[in-house]
Amino acid sequence: MRIGTVLIIVWLVIGAIAAGQRHYYSSSNPDCARASTIAVTVLAGPLNYTGLNPKVTCRTK
């Protein structure tokens, strides 16, 4: 179980690094779409480096 936990943490750290490289953290105006895109990018982890570029759009009323 320790190996699984380490793999999940490494997966999420790689996703967070990918989001940082795409400058998703630099905006001072967070909105639904930006927060969702950051979350999906972090969850995608290393898949970001295989060409996956997740984007989320959402509208609030």
C-alpha positions in Angstrom: 0.0 0.0 0.0 2.9 2.4 0.5 4.0 2.0 -3.1 0.5 3.0 -4.3 0.4 6.0 -2.1 3.8 7.2 -3.3 2.8 6.6 -6.9 -0.4 8.7 -6.4 1.6 11.5 -4.8 4.2 11.5 -7.5 1.4 11.5 -10.1 -0.3 14.6 -8.6 3.1 16.4 -8.2 3.8 15.9 -11.8 0.4 17.3 -12.7 1.0 20.3 -10.5 4.3 20.9 -12.2 2.6 20.8 -15.6 0.0 23.3 -14.5 2.8 25.6 -13.2 4.6 25.3 -16.6 1.5 26.4 -18.3 1.3 29.4 -16.0 -2.1 28.5 -14.6 -1.2 29.7 -11.1 -0.2 33.2 -12.2 -3.7 34.7 -12.5 -4.9 36.8 -9.7 -8.5 36.5 -10.9 -9.6 32.9 -10.2 -12.8 31.8 -11.8 -14.7 28.6 -12.3 -13.0 27.7 -15.6 -9.5 28.4 -14.3 -9.9 26.5 -11.1 -11.5 23.5 -12.9 -8.7 23.5 -15.6 -6.0 23.5 -12.8 -7.8 20.6 -11.1 -8.1 18.5 -14.2 -4.5 19.2 -15.2 -3.2 18.1 -11.8 -5.3 15.0 -12.0 -4.1 14.2 -15.5 -0.5 14.0 -14.1 2.1 12.7 -16.5 -0.5 12.5 -19.3 0.0 16.2 -19.8 3.4 15.4 -21.3 1.9 13.0 -23.9 0.0 15.8 -25.6 -3.1 15.9 -23.3 -4.1 19.5 -22.6 -7.3 19.4 -20.6 -9.4 22.6 -20.6 -12.7 23.1 -18.7 -15.2 25.8 -19.5 -18.0 26.7 -17.2 -20.5 29.5 -16.8 -22.0 30.9 -13.7 -25.3 32.7 -13.6 
